[in-house]
Structure formats: C-alpha cells, structure tokens
Amino acid sequence: ASSCTGTISGNTFTVTSATNTVFSVGQTLTGTGVAAGTVITALVSGGGGTGSTFTVNISQSVSSTTISSTGVSATNANLPPYIVVYMWKRTA
C-alpha cells in the first residue's frame, strides 16, 4: 500500500508529496472525497512518486488530501513462477 498527499481533477490524479512511496497502474485509491472504486488506469508522467500524474477511471474533483492505495504495486505484483536462464552459443 502507498500513501501520499495528492489531488484528483477530472480523470487526473497528481501526487504532490510522497516519501518512499510509488503508485502504479491497477491500484485502487481511497481517501477523503475519493469516489469508491477509483482505480489508476495509466501513468501519464513521472516515476510513480512525487510529481507524477496518472489517469483514473472515475472523473471527480478532490482537493489536496491524503490518498492511499491498495492492490498491485511494483514490489508485490502477483506474478506466475518463472526461472531466468542465461544462454550463449559458441560461433567459432
């Protein structure tokens, strides 16, 4: 889960202040005035932290408040099991 100070204007969520926090596509947002079921649908700019902007699925107007997220993130994404293999082929 992530938490920050942010705003939502229309379908744009802006992270105005975040410490050691990164938001990502697929996370559900909650906070004072945030419509139930608000989900991040796309990263518009930035790296997910302070100064980043995202598109959300519900158009709304939320002034500066604490916004938290739940769901998928870069550090706890639900990935299937996998094995990384390094291979080379001799050519001479």
HUFENUR-V498833 format. One record per residue. N is the residue number from 1. RES is the residue in one small letter. PSI is psi as a letter, one per 40 degrees, with the letter a starting at -180 (none if undefined). OMEGA is omega in whole degrees, -180 to 180 (999 if undefined). Layout:
n=<N;N>
res=<RES;RES>
psi=<PSI;PSI>
omega=<OMEGA;OMEGA>
//
This chain:
n=<1;2;3;4;5;6;7;8;9;10;11;12;13;14;15;16;17;18;19;20;21;22;23;24;25;26;27;28;29;30;31;32;33;34;35;36;37;38;39;40;41;42;43;44;45;46;47;48;49;50;51;52;53;54;55;56;57;58;59;60;61;62;63;64;65;66;67;68;69;70;71;72;73;74;75;76;77;78;79;80;81;82;83;84;85;86;87;88;89;90;91;92>
res=<a;s;s;c;t;g;t;i;s;g;n;t;f;t;v;t;s;a;t;n;t;v;f;s;v;g;q;t;l;t;g;t;g;v;a;a;g;t;v;i;t;a;l;v;s;g;g;g;g;t;g;s;t;f;t;v;n;i;s;q;s;v;s;s;t;t;i;s;s;t;g;v;s;a;t;n;a;n;l;p;p;y;i;v;v;y;m;w;k;r;t;a>
psi=<i;i;i;i;h;i;i;h;h;b;e;h;h;h;h;d;h;h;h;f;h;h;i;i;h;e;i;h;i;i;i;h;e;h;h;h;e;h;i;h;d;i;h;d;i;a;e;e;a;h;e;i;i;i;h;i;e;h;h;i;h;h;i;h;i;h;h;i;i;i;a;h;i;d;e;f;i;g;i;i;i;i;h;h;h;h;i;i;h;h;e;none>
omega=<179;179;-178;166;-177;178;172;178;-174;178;-177;176;180;177;-178;179;179;178;180;-177;176;175;179;-180;178;180;176;-178;175;178;-179;179;179;-179;178;178;179;-177;175;-177;-180;172;-180;179;179;-177;179;-180;-178;180;-179;173;-178;170;176;-173;-178;178;-177;178;-179;178;-175;-179;175;180;180;180;174;177;-174;170;-178;-176;-179;179;180;-178;176;178;179;177;177;-178;176;-178;174;-180;179;-177;-179;999>
//
